[in-house]
Amino acid sequence: MNGVPARPAVKLDELPWWRPLVVQLAGRAHPDDRALGVFVRQLMAAFEEQGHDVVESSHGDVDLLLIVTHIPAGPEPLRERVPEEIPPLSARTRAELGLRVGSRRTVVLAQVPERLTGLRHTDAVEIGRTVMGRTAAPRVVLLGDDGREAALFTLEGGHPTETGEMADRIRDRLVTAACARDVGDRYDVVPGALSATAWAGSPAPGQLAAAGRRMGDLGLLPEPVRIDRYVSAGLAALYREYLGWKRLSEGMLFLYDPGLDAVVVTASGTWDVDKRTLREDEVTILQPRPHDGRLRVLAPEGVDPKGPSVEAWEVCALLSAAPTVRLGRTADGHWVPDPRGERVAPLVRGGVHAHVGVDRADAAVIESVPPNRDVYPYGFGCGTDLMADVAADTVARSRALNDPEDPRRYVRWPMLYHGEMAVELWKPGLPQEPLQGLLDTYARSVGYTPEHVDQPL
């Protein structure tokens, strides 16, 4: 959808979340990769110019590890030429250097003869994930062999391609990602927090399952992708054994359950969850607001819950930032807005995350909130503190959420480079079944496709 603001002129190091990083380079450009050698030197100089500490060695901790590698040229498609090692390049390099840096801070750089500008979105996602899978790096920078274009590939499916001031622009994108701290595993399980009776009486698992099936039918949730699509059977087995990775399962759904006063969210895709066919044990209950900087997973009696979706922090951030509404029960037990109601709840009833691009949305039905590129000019990875901040910032800028006179019940916003978040609000006229109205709106009033997601510069 052509509603994403242009990249602002603001300097990255003037933004409130920016911080100086420790950056280490490993490896050298292959003799055939002369453009890459020049680009790497320019990139490291750009890091130093912005105030980062570029080191040749460290005592084990760095914020960003850049690994230079070689992808052989040849007549085969790029995906078939990407070399694979066991252990993979990133893990081996970190071990050789004695680094404790987490894998999410690792970036692989390589040169390729293929044109990067104009790649079909689906082809770019496949190329990026193949290089990531075979090198165990969640971000990859590919440089064209003419030295005139550089693309940053992310696990979420992003692939913005720079053609001017490439060293500075790629630096800014990598610094942005590194400044975002991982929070996906910051949660504590509270055993027995819900009685078995209360959990058995919650309609939320069935409602999420129904919405997941509908999203699958609408093309908003794809089939999970097996890891061995990108790597050999041997490396896939290694990932399964040591990291628990089996399939990539995109998307997320959540509901606020007034009866539990809790948010119910799909479990993490690392549990091999197919959101189109959810089971009761594939959802996780969370306290809506973080406690002492950590999420609280509310385990029903006798249940060992799965970890929440990586987007759980974003969900709790937007629920915490949203205005509140009073809810009451109807005679048949359904929750509806009621100024004298017994429950004070977030105005957001539920929502979805989908890896699709949008080219139109009926503004009379659903509000579209553009990204705040003055403060967050580039995208962040899911499961990070800054992505949660983006969610809260979006809520603060939404008219439908903050203006009681705005009748719209649905709000959507693009997540830069990889998809959409959309929510429905406790407002008069909302269908009884959660997420039904939101998904009806996507079916009738939003033009979307998984085949193309905008990659704004």
DAZIHU-V734837 format. One record per backbone hydrogen bond with DSSP energy under -0.5 kcal/mol. CO is the residue of the C=O (numbers start at 1). NH is the residue of the N-H. E is the energy in kcal/mol with one decimal. If there is no record, write none. Layout:
<<CO:NH:E> <CO:NH:E>>
This chain:
<<1:3:-2.8> <1:4:-0.6> <3:5:-0.5> <11:14:-1.8> <12:15:-1.9> <15:18:-1.2> <21:23:-0.6> <21:53:-2.8> <22:63:-2.0> <22:64:-1.7> <23:55:-2.9> <24:66:-2.9> <26:68:-2.8> <30:33:-2.2> <32:34:-0.9> <33:37:-1.9> <34:38:-1.9> <35:39:-2.5> <36:40:-2.9> <37:41:-1.7> <38:42:-2.2> <39:43:-2.8> <40:44:-2.5> <41:45:-1.9> <42:46:-2.0> <43:47:-2.0> <44:48:-2.0> <45:49:-2.5> <46:50:-1.5> <47:52:-2.2> <48:51:-1.5> <52:54:-0.9> <53:23:-2.6> <53:55:-0.6> <55:25:-0.9> <60:62:-0.5> <60:100:-3.9> <64:24:-2.5> <64:66:-0.6> <65:67:-0.5> <65:107:-2.8> <66:26:-2.9> <66:68:-0.5> <67:109:-2.8> <70:72:-0.6> <77:80:-1.1> <77:81:-0.8> <78:81:-1.3> <78:82:-0.9> <81:72:-0.5> <88:92:-2.7> <89:93:-2.8> <90:94:-2.3> <91:95:-2.0> <92:96:-2.6> <93:97:-2.1> <94:98:-0.5> <94:99:-2.6> <95:98:-0.8> <102:105:-1.9> <103:106:-1.8> <103:138:-0.7> <105:65:-2.2> <106:139:-0.8> <107:67:-3.1> <108:141:-2.9> <109:69:-2.7> <110:143:-2.5> <112:145:-1.5> <116:119:-1.5> <120:124:-2.7> <121:125:-2.5> <122:126:-1.8> <123:127:-2.5> <124:128:-2.9> <125:129:-2.5> <126:130:-1.8> <127:131:-2.2> <128:132:-2.5> <129:133:-2.7> <130:134:-2.3> <131:135:-1.5> <132:136:-1.9> <132:137:-1.1> <134:85:-0.8> <134:89:-0.6> <135:90:-2.5> <138:155:-1.0> <139:108:-2.0> <140:142:-0.5> <140:153:-3.4> <141:110:-2.1> <142:151:-2.6> <143:112:-2.6> <144:147:-2.4> <149:144:-2.7> <150:162:-3.2> <151:142:-2.2> <151:153:-0.6> <153:140:-2.0> <154:157:-1.8> <158:154:-2.1> <160:152:-2.2> <160:162:-0.5> <162:150:-2.3> <165:169:-2.5> <166:170:-3.0> <167:171:-2.2> <168:172:-2.3> <169:173:-2.0> <170:174:-2.5> <171:175:-2.9> <172:176:-2.3> <173:177:-1.9> <174:178:-2.2> <175:179:-2.2> <176:180:-0.8> <177:180:-0.5> <179:181:-0.6> <181:385:-2.3> <183:186:-2.2> <185:187:-1.7> <186:295:-2.5> <188:297:-3.0> <189:191:-0.8> <190:193:-1.4> <190:299:-1.7> <194:301:-2.2> <195:199:-2.2> <196:200:-2.4> <197:201:-1.6> <199:202:-1.2> <203:207:-2.2> <204:208:-2.9> <205:209:-2.3> <206:210:-2.2> <207:211:-2.2> <208:212:-2.7> <209:213:-2.1> <210:214:-2.0> <211:215:-2.7> <212:216:-2.2> <213:217:-2.3> <214:218:-2.1> <215:219:-0.6> <215:220:-2.8> <215:221:-1.1> <216:219:-1.0> <224:226:-0.5> <225:248:-3.1> <226:229:-1.7> <227:230:-2.2> <227:231:-1.2> <232:236:-2.6> <233:237:-2.1> <234:238:-1.6> <235:239:-2.4> <236:240:-2.3> <237:241:-2.4> <238:242:-2.5> <239:243:-2.1> <239:244:-0.9> <239:245:-1.4> <240:244:-0.7> <246:227:-2.4> <247:249:-0.6> <248:225:-2.3> <248:250:-0.6> <252:353:-2.7> <253:266:-2.1> <254:351:-2.0> <255:257:-0.6> <255:264:-3.3> <256:258:-0.7> <257:260:-0.5> <257:261:-1.6> <257:262:-1.5> <262:257:-3.2> <263:265:-0.5> <263:286:-3.2> <264:255:-2.2> <265:284:-3.2> <266:309:-1.7> <268:271:-2.0> <269:272:-1.8> <273:275:-0.8> <274:277:-2.0> <275:278:-0.6> <279:282:-2.0> <280:283:-0.9> <282:267:-2.5> <284:265:-2.7> <285:298:-2.4> <286:263:-2.6> <291:294:-1.1> <294:291:-3.5> <295:188:-2.5> <295:297:-0.6> <296:287:-2.2> <296:298:-0.6> <297:190:-3.3> <297:299:-0.9> <299:193:-1.2> <299:194:-1.4> <300:192:-0.5> <300:303:-2.2> <303:305:-0.8> <307:268:-2.7> <309:312:-2.2> <310:313:-0.5> <311:315:-2.1> <312:316:-2.6> <313:317:-2.3> <314:318:-2.4> <315:319:-2.3> <316:320:-2.3> <317:321:-1.7> <318:322:-1.3> <323:347:-2.8> <325:345:-3.1> <326:338:-2.6> <327:343:-2.2> <328:336:-2.5> <330:333:-2.0> <334:330:-2.6> <336:328:-2.6> <338:341:-2.8> <343:327:-2.9> <343:345:-0.6> <345:325:-2.6> <347:349:-0.5> <347:426:-3.0> <349:256:-3.1> <350:424:-2.4> <351:254:-2.2> <352:422:-2.3> <353:252:-1.7> <354:356:-1.6> <354:420:-2.9> <357:449:-2.2> <360:447:-2.6> <361:363:-0.8> <362:365:-1.7> <362:366:-2.6> <365:410:-0.7> <367:369:-0.6> <367:412:-3.0> <368:370:-0.6> <371:373:-1.4> <372:375:-1.1> <372:376:-2.8> <381:384:-0.6> <383:183:-3.0> <383:184:-1.3> <384:388:-1.6> <385:389:-1.8> <386:390:-2.1> <387:391:-1.8> <388:392:-2.0> <389:393:-2.6> <390:394:-2.4> <391:395:-2.1> <392:396:-2.0> <393:397:-1.1> <394:397:-0.5> <394:398:-0.7> <395:398:-1.0> <398:402:-1.2> <399:403:-2.9> <402:404:-0.7> <403:406:-2.0> <405:407:-0.6> <409:425:-2.6> <410:367:-2.5> <411:423:-2.8> <412:369:-2.5> <413:421:-2.2> <414:416:-0.7> <415:418:-2.2> <415:419:-1.6> <419:415:-3.2> <420:354:-1.7> <421:413:-2.4> <422:352:-2.5> <423:411:-2.2> <424:349:-2.5> <424:350:-1.1> <425:427:-1.9> <427:430:-1.7> <432:434:-0.5> <433:436:-1.6> <433:437:-0.6> <435:439:-2.3> <436:440:-2.6> <437:441:-2.1> <438:442:-1.8> <439:443:-2.1> <440:444:-2.0> <441:445:-3.4> <441:446:-0.6> <442:446:-0.7> <445:362:-2.2> <446:448:-0.7> <447:359:-2.3> <447:360:-1.1> <449:357:-3.1> <449:452:-0.5> <451:122:-0.7> <454:417:-0.5>>
